C-alpha cells in the first residue's frame, strides 16, 4: 500500500514537472525574443500592460498566457501602445514639473540610456517603463536600507501620522 502512495505521488509530480517545463520553455522563448527583437520587447510590454496585470517577467505567467502572446506576435497583430505611451509621457512631464529630484533622475537616466534625449514624447513606452523600474529599484533599496519596509516608523493614519507606529519617532 505504501509503494502505491509513493507511485501516485511520483506520477503527479512528474505531471506537474511536465507542465512546469512547458511553461519554463515558453518563458525562455519570450525572454529570448525580447533580447533579440525590439518590436517583440515593446509588444510584450504592451501585452502585459494590457492583459497581464503589468507583470513583465515571463516566468510569472501561465503557459497559456505566454502561448497567446506568441501566437499574437507571430500573427503580426500589434497591441496599440500609442495612448499608453502618451499617458506615460504626460506623467513624466508632470513629475518633472512637480519634483526637482524626479527631474534630475530623468535627466541622468536619459544621459546614460537615452542618448541625452530628455523629451519623454521622443521615447517609446518600453523606455519609460524601464525608467520607472529603475527609480523603483533605487527607491526600494533606499527604503529597505532605511528599515522602512517592515512597519517601523512609516506612515500610519490609525496611529496619527508619520513615525507614530510602534517603535517610531512620533
Beta strands, then each sheet from edge to edge (+ up, - down):
strand 1: 155-156
strand 2: 161-162
sheet 1: 1+ 2-
end
